[in-house]
Amino acid sequence: MTPVLTRIAIPARVLAGIAARAAAAWPDECCGLLLGRRDGGACIIAEAVAADNVADDPARRFEVDPHALLATHRRARESGVELLGPYHSHPDGAAVPSATDRARAEAAAAAGEAWLIVPATRDGAGAARAFIFDGKAFTEAALVVTPDGA
Ligand SMILES: [Zn+2]
């Protein structure tokens, strides 16, 4: 049995980078990919790779640039890390999976994917939240921000 993922750790500087991109992209959604490793019940994020949002309606949905997705898959393989899942922002929205996110995950996400969602407004980014897709639904995970260099 796959262990149930309950904790997602992210270095403070990686989270700050995602927040900055979320704020800069407002009123559109920013998106990218999370690289790292799994350790028992935890996902340990090491890096966030920014990607262009190529969705038709980037203010309401995200679509990671397929070239970036391919390149990141390749880099993950070559450097022995895992592609844990996507991050994206919710301009003027809550940091929880939207109906669009749920439909998209049900159609295309792998079980165990970690999704990080950052809310953003005109004034900047808010507190991120993290979710694990279990193949059927999202469950919120504890997002643990680790000090840089730890
Ligand atoms: Zn979303």
Backbone and ligand atoms as CSV (ligand in chain L), in Angstrom:
chain,resi,resn,atom,element,x,y,z
A,1,MET,N,N,0.835,-1.212,0.000
A,1,MET,CA,C,0.000,0.000,0.000
A,1,MET,C,C,0.867,1.258,0.000
A,2,THR,N,N,0.460,2.220,-0.765
A,2,THR,CA,C,1.161,3.495,-0.747
A,2,THR,C,C,0.843,4.191,0.574
A,3,PRO,N,N,1.874,4.744,1.212
A,3,PRO,CA,C,1.566,5.450,2.466
A,3,PRO,C,C,0.698,6.679,2.198
A,4,VAL,N,N,-0.150,7.007,3.123
A,4,VAL,CA,C,-0.984,8.201,2.992
A,4,VAL,C,C,-0.099,9.417,3.248
A,5,LEU,N,N,-0.124,10.347,2.328
A,5,LEU,CA,C,0.715,11.534,2.462
A,5,LEU,C,C,-0.003,12.559,3.310
A,6,THR,N,N,0.648,13.002,4.331
A,6,THR,CA,C,-0.005,13.962,5.209
A,6,THR,C,C,0.786,15.240,5.396
A,7,ARG,N,N,2.027,15.267,4.894
A,7,ARG,CA,C,2.883,16.404,5.187
A,7,ARG,C,C,3.648,16.782,3.927
A,8,ILE,N,N,3.702,18.065,3.641
A,8,ILE,CA,C,4.479,18.552,2.515
A,8,ILE,C,C,5.420,19.621,3.048
A,9,ALA,N,N,6.710,19.393,2.884
A,9,ALA,CA,C,7.705,20.350,3.383
A,9,ALA,C,C,8.257,21.166,2.221
A,10,ILE,N,N,8.451,22.456,2.460
A,10,ILE,CA,C,8.975,23.340,1.410
A,10,ILE,C,C,9.944,24.337,2.041
A,11,PRO,N,N,11.112,24.526,1.430
A,11,PRO,CA,C,12.047,25.525,1.964
A,11,PRO,C,C,11.448,26.930,1.844
A,12,ALA,N,N,11.713,27.769,2.828
A,12,ALA,CA,C,11.152,29.123,2.859
A,12,ALA,C,C,11.457,29.900,1.574
A,13,ARG,N,N,12.670,29.751,1.040
A,13,ARG,CA,C,13.014,30.543,-0.154
A,13,ARG,C,C,12.249,30.061,-1.386
A,14,VAL,N,N,11.953,28.758,-1.443
A,14,VAL,CA,C,11.188,28.223,-2.586
A,14,VAL,C,C,9.758,28.743,-2.520
A,15,LEU,N,N,9.182,28.734,-1.313
A,15,LEU,CA,C,7.825,29.240,-1.147
A,15,LEU,C,C,7.768,30.735,-1.454
A,16,ALA,N,N,8.803,31.471,-1.033
A,16,ALA,CA,C,8.840,32.911,-1.302
A,16,ALA,C,C,8.915,33.174,-2.805
A,17,GLY,N,N,9.632,32.322,-3.524
A,17,GLY,CA,C,9.725,32.474,-4.980
A,17,GLY,C,C,8.380,32.255,-5.649
A,18,ILE,N,N,7.649,31.239,-5.185
A,18,ILE,CA,C,6.323,30.961,-5.749
A,18,ILE,C,C,5.378,32.126,-5.438
A,19,ALA,N,N,5.453,32.632,-4.215
A,19,ALA,CA,C,4.586,33.751,-3.818
A,19,ALA,C,C,4.872,34.976,-4.681
A,20,ALA,N,N,6.137,35.225,-4.953
A,20,ALA,CA,C,6.506,36.384,-5.775
A,20,ALA,C,C,5.956,36.227,-7.190
A,21,ARG,N,N,6.005,34.991,-7.725
A,21,ARG,CA,C,5.483,34.775,-9.076
A,21,ARG,C,C,3.960,34.899,-9.094
A,22,ALA,N,N,3.324,34.439,-8.019
A,22,ALA,CA,C,1.860,34.554,-7.930
A,22,ALA,C,C,1.450,36.019,-7.918
A,23,ALA,N,N,2.194,36.832,-7.169
A,23,ALA,CA,C,1.878,38.262,-7.084
A,23,ALA,C,C,2.128,38.941,-8.425
A,24,ALA,N,N,3.222,38.572,-9.097
A,24,ALA,CA,C,3.572,39.202,-10.369
A,24,ALA,C,C,2.600,38.807,-11.472
A,25,ALA,N,N,2.061,37.604,-11.398
A,25,ALA,CA,C,1.172,37.122,-12.460
A,25,ALA,C,C,-0.244,37.695,-12.327
A,26,TRP,N,N,-0.634,38.101,-11.088
A,26,TRP,CA,C,-1.987,38.623,-10.877
A,26,TRP,C,C,-2.329,39.673,-11.928
A,27,PRO,N,N,-3.484,39.710,-12.555
A,27,PRO,CA,C,-4.684,38.912,-12.244
A,27,PRO,C,C,-4.739,37.555,-12.953
A,28,ASP,N,N,-3.642,37.115,-13.523
A,28,ASP,CA,C,-3.620,35.774,-14.120
A,28,ASP,C,C,-3.089,34.766,-13.104
A,29,GLU,N,N,-3.283,33.506,-13.418
A,29,GLU,CA,C,-2.718,32.443,-12.597
A,29,GLU,C,C,-1.280,32.190,-13.044
A,30,CYS,N,N,-0.384,32.004,-12.079
A,30,CYS,CA,C,0.951,31.527,-12.431
A,30,CYS,C,C,0.950,30.017,-12.204
A,31,CYS,N,N,1.906,29.329,-12.795
A,31,CYS,CA,C,1.971,27.892,-12.557
A,31,CYS,C,C,3.390,27.394,-12.726
A,32,GLY,N,N,3.613,26.204,-12.232
A,32,GLY,CA,C,4.929,25.599,-12.332
A,32,GLY,C,C,4.892,24.215,-11.718
A,33,LEU,N,N,6.074,23.671,-11.527
A,33,LEU,CA,C,6.177,22.274,-11.100
A,33,LEU,C,C,7.059,22.160,-9.870
A,34,LEU,N,N,6.705,21.217,-9.018
A,34,LEU,CA,C,7.428,21.005,-7.768
A,34,LEU,C,C,8.298,19.762,-7.886
A,35,LEU,N,N,9.580,19.927,-7.610
A,35,LEU,CA,C,10.514,18.805,-7.651
A,35,LEU,C,C,11.005,18.497,-6.252
A,36,GLY,N,N,11.243,17.229,-5.998
A,36,GLY,CA,C,11.754,16.854,-4.682
A,36,GLY,C,C,11.744,15.355,-4.531
A,37,ARG,N,N,11.414,14.914,-3.317
A,37,ARG,CA,C,11.392,13.477,-3.085
A,37,ARG,C,C,10.293,13.146,-2.093
A,38,ARG,N,N,9.942,11.883,-2.081
A,38,ARG,CA,C,8.972,11.398,-1.106
A,38,ARG,C,C,9.724,10.658,-0.016
A,39,ASP,N,N,9.250,10.827,1.187
A,39,ASP,CA,C,9.892,10.171,2.323
A,39,ASP,C,C,8.779,9.682,3.235
A,40,GLY,N,N,8.441,8.409,3.091
A,40,GLY,CA,C,7.344,7.879,3.886
A,40,GLY,C,C,6.069,8.644,3.593
A,41,GLY,N,N,5.493,9.253,4.601
A,41,GLY,CA,C,4.247,9.994,4.421
A,41,GLY,C,C,4.440,11.433,4.008
A,42,ALA,N,N,5.662,11.842,3.707
A,42,ALA,CA,C,5.898,13.249,3.412
A,42,ALA,C,C,6.389,13.470,1.988
A,43,CYS,N,N,6.089,14.645,1.449
A,43,CYS,CA,C,6.701,15.113,0.206
A,43,CYS,C,C,7.660,16.219,0.611
A,44,ILE,N,N,8.912,16.076,0.215
A,44,ILE,CA,C,9.918,17.079,0.553
A,44,ILE,C,C,10.245,17.839,-0.728
A,45,ILE,N,N,9.750,19.054,-0.829
A,45,ILE,CA,C,9.990,19.857,-2.025
A,45,ILE,C,C,11.390,20.452,-1.943
A,46,ALA,N,N,12.129,20.355,-3.047
A,46,ALA,CA,C,13.473,20.935,-3.073
A,46,ALA,C,C,13.514,22.170,-3.962
A,47,GLU,N,N,12.617,22.187,-4.951
A,47,GLU,CA,C,12.734,23.210,-5.981
A,47,GLU,C,C,11.383,23.416,-6.653
A,48,ALA,N,N,11.110,24.638,-7.076
A,48,ALA,CA,C,9.919,24.922,-7.869
A,48,ALA,C,C,10.381,25.458,-9.216
A,49,VAL,N,N,9.903,24.847,-10.293
A,49,VAL,CA,C,10.275,25.268,-11.639
A,49,VAL,C,C,9.115,26.066,-12.228
A,50,ALA,N,N,9.348,27.332,-12.510
A,50,ALA,CA,C,8.289,28.172,-13.076
A,50,ALA,C,C,8.038,27.774,-14.524
A,51,ALA,N,N,6.783,27.799,-14.934
A,51,ALA,CA,C,6.437,27.495,-16.325
A,51,ALA,C,C,5.438,28.531,-16.808
A,52,ASP,N,N,5.391,28.723,-18.126
A,52,ASP,CA,C,4.378,29.615,-18.672
A,52,ASP,C,C,3.011,28.967,-18.509
A,53,ASN,N,N,2.016,29.799,-18.212
A,53,ASN,CA,C,0.634,29.332,-18.162
A,53,ASN,C,C,0.060,29.509,-19.564
A,54,VAL,N,N,-0.137,28.398,-20.270
A,54,VAL,CA,C,-0.577,28.477,-21.662
A,54,VAL,C,C,-2.087,28.229,-21.810
A,55,ALA,N,N,-2.824,28.330,-20.697
A,55,ALA,CA,C,-4.284,28.153,-20.763
A,55,ALA,C,C,-4.915,29.255,-21.624
A,56,ASP,N,N,-6.045,28.921,-22.261
A,56,ASP,CA,C,-6.774,29.904,-23.074
A,56,ASP,C,C,-7.238,31.080,-22.219
A,57,ASP,N,N,-7.585,30.771,-20.976
A,57,ASP,CA,C,-8.129,31.786,-20.085
A,57,ASP,C,C,-7.297,31.788,-18.799
A,58,PRO,N,N,-6.085,32.371,-18.870
A,58,PRO,CA,C,-5.132,32.237,-17.753
A,58,PRO,C,C,-5.583,32.920,-16.464
A,59,ALA,N,N,-6.636,33.755,-16.529
A,59,ALA,CA,C,-7.137,34.360,-15.299
A,59,ALA,C,C,-7.991,33.367,-14.522
A,60,ARG,N,N,-8.422,32.314,-15.181
A,60,ARG,CA,C,-9.347,31.384,-14.532
A,60,ARG,C,C,-8.845,29.952,-14.463
A,61,ARG,N,N,-7.795,29.645,-15.199
A,61,ARG,CA,C,-7.280,28.280,-15.148
A,61,ARG,C,C,-5.797,28.272,-15.487
A,62,PHE,N,N,-5.175,27.112,-15.285
A,62,PHE,CA,C,-3.756,27.037,-15.641
A,62,PHE,C,C,-3.506,25.790,-16.468
A,63,GLU,N,N,-2.484,25.917,-17.311
A,63,GLU,CA,C,-2.043,24.804,-18.137
A,63,GLU,C,C,-0.533,24.985,-18.240
A,64,VAL,N,N,0.204,24.071,-17.617
A,64,VAL,CA,C,1.666,24.173,-17.649
A,64,VAL,C,C,2.142,23.994,-19.093
A,65,ASP,N,N,2.958,24.903,-19.557
A,65,ASP,CA,C,3.550,24.805,-20.891
A,65,ASP,C,C,4.098,23.389,-21.100
A,66,PRO,N,N,3.584,22.666,-22.114
A,66,PRO,CA,C,3.992,21.268,-22.286
A,66,PRO,C,C,5.493,21.089,-22.513
A,67,HIS,N,N,6.156,22.091,-23.090
A,67,HIS,CA,C,7.613,21.986,-23.282
A,67,HIS,C,C,8.310,21.997,-21.926
A,68,ALA,N,N,7.833,22.868,-21.028
A,68,ALA,CA,C,8.418,22.928,-19.685
A,68,ALA,C,C,8.148,21.626,-18.934
A,69,LEU,N,N,6.969,21.071,-19.150
A,69,LEU,CA,C,6.620,19.815,-18.479
A,69,LEU,C,C,7.566,18.695,-18.912
A,70,LEU,N,N,7.788,18.600,-20.213
A,70,LEU,CA,C,8.707,17.577,-20.743
A,70,LEU,C,C,10.121,17.770,-20.221
A,71,ALA,N,N,10.580,19.033,-20.296
A,71,ALA,CA,C,11.950,19.329,-19.870
A,71,ALA,C,C,12.125,19.019,-18.386
A,72,THR,N,N,11.094,19.308,-17.599
A,72,THR,CA,C,11.198,19.077,-16.157
A,72,THR,C,C,11.166,17.587,-15.840
A,73,HIS,N,N,10.342,16.833,-16.580
A,73,HIS,CA,C,10.353,15.378,-16.418
A,73,HIS,C,C,11.752,14.832,-16.688
A,74,ARG,N,N,12.368,15.323,-17.759
A,74,ARG,CA,C,13.693,14.841,-18.139
A,74,ARG,C,C,14.709,15.196,-17.054
A,75,ARG,N,N,14.643,16.455,-16.583
A,75,ARG,CA,C,15.602,16.901,-15.574
A,75,ARG,C,C,15.431,16.098,-14.288
A,76,ALA,N,N,14.181,15.808,-13.931
A,76,ALA,CA,C,13.926,15.035,-12.709
A,76,ALA,C,C,14.562,13.658,-12.830
A,77,ARG,N,N,14.357,13.036,-14.000
A,77,ARG,CA,C,14.933,11.698,-14.217
A,77,ARG,C,C,16.442,11.748,-14.101
A,78,GLU,N,N,17.035,12.747,-14.758
A,78,GLU,CA,C,18.497,12.823,-14.800
A,78,GLU,C,C,19.103,13.144,-13.439
A,79,SER,N,N,18.378,13.900,-12.632
A,79,SER,CA,C,18.982,14.288,-11.347
A,79,SER,C,C,18.443,13.466,-10.182
A,80,GLY,N,N,17.663,12.439,-10.498
A,80,GLY,CA,C,17.235,11.525,-9.444
A,80,GLY,C,C,16.234,12.110,-8.463
A,81,VAL,N,N,15.480,13.118,-8.897
A,81,VAL,CA,C,14.419,13.638,-8.041
A,81,VAL,C,C,13.070,13.316,-8.691
A,82,GLU,N,N,12.021,13.570,-7.951
A,82,GLU,CA,C,10.693,13.255,-8.460
A,82,GLU,C,C,9.945,14.525,-8.808
A,83,LEU,N,N,9.108,14.429,-9.811
A,83,LEU,CA,C,8.164,15.496,-10.097
A,83,LEU,C,C,6.968,15.236,-9.178
A,84,LEU,N,N,6.808,16.091,-8.175
A,84,LEU,CA,C,5.810,15.816,-7.128
A,84,LEU,C,C,4.409,16.270,-7.518
A,85,GLY,N,N,4.342,17.336,-8.318
A,85,GLY,CA,C,3.039,17.860,-8.724
A,85,GLY,C,C,3.158,19.310,-9.129
A,86,PRO,N,N,2.035,19.940,-9.437
A,86,PRO,CA,C,2.069,21.333,-9.884
A,86,PRO,C,C,1.807,22.336,-8.748
A,87,TYR,N,N,2.256,23.554,-8.954
A,87,TYR,CA,C,1.758,24.655,-8.113
A,87,TYR,C,C,1.067,25.637,-9.035
A,88,HIS,N,N,0.107,26.369,-8.508
A,88,HIS,CA,C,-0.490,27.455,-9.271
A,88,HIS,C,C,-1.122,28.447,-8.319
A,89,SER,N,N,-1.492,29.606,-8.861
A,89,SER,CA,C,-2.072,30.629,-7.996
A,89,SER,C,C,-3.560,30.782,-8.286
A,90,HIS,N,N,-4.261,31.313,-7.300
A,90,HIS,CA,C,-5.675,31.640,-7.452
A,90,HIS,C,C,-5.844,33.142,-7.275
A,91,PRO,N,N,-5.884,33.867,-8.415
A,91,PRO,CA,C,-6.067,35.322,-8.323
A,91,PRO,C,C,-7.442,35.632,-7.727
A,92,ASP,N,N,-7.446,36.380,-6.652
A,92,ASP,CA,C,-8.689,36.778,-5.983
A,92,ASP,C,C,-9.560,35.574,-5.625
A,93,GLY,N,N,-8.910,34.472,-5.305
A,93,GLY,CA,C,-9.663,33.269,-4.928
A,93,GLY,C,C,-9.037,32.612,-3.705
A,94,ALA,N,N,-9.739,31.634,-3.169
A,94,ALA,CA,C,-9.244,30.921,-1.995
A,94,ALA,C,C,-8.189,29.890,-2.405
A,95,ALA,N,N,-7.321,29.538,-1.462
A,95,ALA,CA,C,-6.243,28.587,-1.744
A,95,ALA,C,C,-6.731,27.158,-1.546
A,96,VAL,N,N,-7.810,26.819,-2.219
A,96,VAL,CA,C,-8.327,25.448,-2.193
A,96,VAL,C,C,-8.613,25.035,-3.638
A,97,PRO,N,N,-8.575,23.744,-3.927
A,97,PRO,CA,C,-8.828,23.311,-5.306
A,97,PRO,C,C,-10.211,23.768,-5.778
A,98,SER,N,N,-10.240,24.398,-6.955
A,98,SER,CA,C,-11.505,24.863,-7.523
A,98,SER,C,C,-12.205,23.681,-8.191
A,99,ALA,N,N,-13.432,23.906,-8.619
A,99,ALA,CA,C,-14.156,22.864,-9.357
A,99,ALA,C,C,-13.367,22.479,-10.611
A,100,THR,N,N,-12.756,23.483,-11.246
A,100,THR,CA,C,-11.923,23.220,-12.426
A,100,THR,C,C,-10.732,22.342,-12.066
A,101,ASP,N,N,-10.091,22.663,-10.946
A,101,ASP,CA,C,-8.937,21.863,-10.505
A,101,ASP,C,C,-9.357,20.419,-10.234
A,102,ARG,N,N,-10.504,20.257,-9.585
A,102,ARG,CA,C,-10.949,18.904,-9.245
A,102,ARG,C,C,-11.257,18.103,-10.510
A,103,ALA,N,N,-11.925,18.758,-11.466
A,103,ALA,CA,C,-12.279,18.060,-12.707
A,103,ALA,C,C,-11.016,17.656,-13.457
A,104,ARG,N,N,-10.046,18.589,-13.449
A,104,ARG,CA,C,-8.813,18.339,-14.166
A,104,ARG,C,C,-8.005,17.217,-13.509
A,105,ALA,N,N,-7.962,17.211,-12.193
A,105,ALA,CA,C,-7.221,16.167,-11.484
A,105,ALA,C,C,-7.884,14.814,-11.727
A,106,GLU,N,N,-9.212,14.797,-11.665
A,106,GLU,CA,C,-9.918,13.531,-11.886
A,106,GLU,C,C,-9.617,12.991,-13.276
A,107,ALA,N,N,-9.453,13.899,-14.244
A,107,ALA,CA,C,-9.201,13.469,-15.621
A,107,ALA,C,C,-7.747,13.095,-15.859
A,108,ALA,N,N,-6.825,13.789,-15.197
A,108,ALA,CA,C,-5.436,13.664,-15.635
A,108,ALA,C,C,-4.381,13.477,-14.553
A,109,ALA,N,N,-4.697,13.707,-13.292
A,109,ALA,CA,C,-3.636,13.662,-12.285
A,109,ALA,C,C,-3.377,12.237,-11.816
A,110,ALA,N,N,-2.134,11.985,-11.452
A,110,ALA,CA,C,-1.771,10.677,-10.890
A,110,ALA,C,C,-2.051,10.689,-9.393
A,111,ALA,N,N,-2.397,9.532,-8.865
A,111,ALA,CA,C,-2.606,9.431,-7.422
A,111,ALA,C,C,-1.300,9.760,-6.711
A,112,GLY,N,N,-1.382,10.560,-5.660
A,112,GLY,CA,C,-0.191,10.927,-4.910
A,112,GLY,C,C,0.398,12.260,-5.317
A,113,GLU,N,N,-0.167,12.899,-6.348
A,113,GLU,CA,C,0.350,14.213,-6.748
A,113,GLU,C,C,0.134,15.227,-5.635
A,114,ALA,N,N,1.147,16.061,-5.445
A,114,ALA,CA,C,1.050,17.149,-4.477
A,114,ALA,C,C,0.743,18.437,-5.232
A,115,TRP,N,N,-0.292,19.136,-4.814
A,115,TRP,CA,C,-0.671,20.401,-5.439
A,115,TRP,C,C,-0.517,21.511,-4.411
A,116,LEU,N,N,0.167,22.559,-4.814
A,116,LEU,CA,C,0.323,23.720,-3.947
A,116,LEU,C,C,-0.457,24.868,-4.582
A,117,ILE,N,N,-1.285,25.526,-3.792
A,117,ILE,CA,C,-2.104,26.626,-4.314
A,117,ILE,C,C,-1.836,27.880,-3.487
A,118,VAL,N,N,-1.546,28.968,-4.199
A,118,VAL,CA,C,-1.238,30.240,-3.542
A,118,VAL,C,C,-2.296,31.261,-3.936
A,119,PRO,N,N,-2.969,31.889,-2.981
A,119,PRO,CA,C,-3.917,32.945,-3.331
A,119,PRO,C,C,-3.154,34.236,-3.622
A,120,ALA,N,N,-3.679,35.031,-4.532
A,120,ALA,CA,C,-3.015,36.306,-4.823
A,120,ALA,C,C,-4.070,37.377,-5.067
A,121,THR,N,N,-3.759,38.581,-4.625
A,121,THR,CA,C,-4.614,39.725,-4.905
A,121,THR,C,C,-3.715,40.817,-5.465
A,122,ARG,N,N,-4.328,41.963,-5.752
A,122,ARG,CA,C,-3.592,43.124,-6.211
A,122,ARG,C,C,-2.472,43.464,-5.215
A,123,ASP,N,N,-2.697,43.171,-3.957
A,123,ASP,CA,C,-1.740,43.543,-2.911
A,123,ASP,C,C,-0.640,42.515,-2.674
A,124,GLY,N,N,-0.726,41.364,-3.363
A,124,GLY,CA,C,0.339,40.381,-3.177
A,124,GLY,C,C,-0.224,38.997,-2.908
A,125,ALA,N,N,0.677,38.087,-2.560
A,125,ALA,CA,C,0.283,36.693,-2.351
A,125,ALA,C,C,-0.096,36.454,-0.897
A,126,GLY,N,N,-0.988,35.513,-0.689
A,126,GLY,CA,C,-1.395,35.122,0.663
A,126,GLY,C,C,-0.770,33.793,1.043
A,127,ALA,N,N,-1.335,33.180,2.064
A,127,ALA,CA,C,-0.776,31.928,2.585
A,127,ALA,C,C,-1.109,30.752,1.668
A,128,ALA,N,N,-0.087,30.012,1.281
A,128,ALA,CA,C,-0.262,28.847,0.412
A,128,ALA,C,C,-0.852,27.688,1.207
A,129,ARG,N,N,-1.545,26.817,0.507
A,129,ARG,CA,C,-2.022,25.571,1.104
A,129,ARG,C,C,-1.672,24.429,0.161
A,130,ALA,N,N,-1.557,23.238,0.725
A,130,ALA,CA,C,-1.108,22.089,-0.065
A,130,ALA,C,C,-2.114,20.954,0.039
A,131,PHE,N,N,-2.244,20.228,-1.042
A,131,PHE,CA,C,-3.236,19.160,-1.134
A,131,PHE,C,C,-2.620,17.948,-1.819
A,132,ILE,N,N,-3.093,16.794,-1.424
A,132,ILE,CA,C,-2.679,15.563,-2.075
A,132,ILE,C,C,-3.884,15.006,-2.817
A,133,PHE,N,N,-3.667,14.641,-4.072
A,133,PHE,CA,C,-4.730,14.006,-4.841
A,133,PHE,C,C,-4.557,12.493,-4.694
A,134,ASP,N,N,-5.578,11.831,-4.201
A,134,ASP,CA,C,-5.426,10.387,-3.914
A,134,ASP,C,C,-5.925,9.510,-5.062
A,135,GLY,N,N,-6.224,10.135,-6.186
A,135,GLY,CA,C,-6.749,9.377,-7.315
A,135,GLY,C,C,-8.240,9.637,-7.490
A,136,LYS,N,N,-8.860,10.111,-6.410
A,136,LYS,CA,C,-10.295,10.413,-6.465
A,136,LYS,C,C,-10.599,11.825,-5.993
A,137,ALA,N,N,-9.877,12.281,-4.989
A,137,ALA,CA,C,-10.187,13.578,-4.393
A,137,ALA,C,C,-8.939,14.195,-3.779
A,138,PHE,N,N,-9.043,15.497,-3.493
A,138,PHE,CA,C,-7.954,16.199,-2.818
A,138,PHE,C,C,-8.159,16.156,-1.309
A,139,THR,N,N,-7.058,15.950,-0.603
A,139,THR,CA,C,-7.072,16.045,0.851
A,139,THR,C,C,-6.011,17.062,1.232
A,140,GLU,N,N,-6.356,17.959,2.135
A,140,GLU,CA,C,-5.353,18.947,2.526
A,140,GLU,C,C,-4.235,18.277,3.316
A,141,ALA,N,N,-3.013,18.697,3.031
A,141,ALA,CA,C,-1.838,18.206,3.742
A,141,ALA,C,C,-1.284,19.345,4.591
A,142,ALA,N,N,-0.555,18.994,5.625
A,142,ALA,CA,C,0.114,20.021,6.427
A,142,ALA,C,C,1.272,20.570,5.611
A,143,LEU,N,N,1.299,21.881,5.416
A,143,LEU,CA,C,2.404,22.504,4.688
A,143,LEU,C,C,3.412,23.000,5.712
A,144,VAL,N,N,4.587,22.419,5.680
A,144,VAL,CA,C,5.618,22.753,6.655
A,144,VAL,C,C,6.708,23.553,5.951
A,145,VAL,N,N,6.915,24.783,6.377
A,145,VAL,CA,C,7.953,25.615,5.774
A,145,VAL,C,C,9.236,25.404,6.546
A,146,THR,N,N,10.262,24.958,5.832
A,146,THR,CA,C,11.532,24.662,6.501
A,146,THR,C,C,12.513,25.805,6.294
A,147,PRO,N,N,13.356,26.052,7.298
A,147,PRO,CA,C,14.327,27.154,7.159
A,147,PRO,C,C,15.276,26.851,6.005
A,148,ASP,N,N,15.722,27.892,5.326
A,148,ASP,CA,C,16.657,27.697,4.226
A,148,ASP,C,C,17.948,27.084,4.752
A,149,GLY,N,N,18.466,26.141,3.975
A,149,GLY,CA,C,19.725,25.525,4.364
A,149,GLY,C,C,19.539,24.329,5.279
A,150,ALA,N,N,18.306,24.078,5.701
A,150,ALA,CA,C,18.069,22.933,6.603
A,150,ALA,C,C,18.055,21.646,5.807
L,1,ZN,ZN,ZN,-6.848,26.267,-9.404
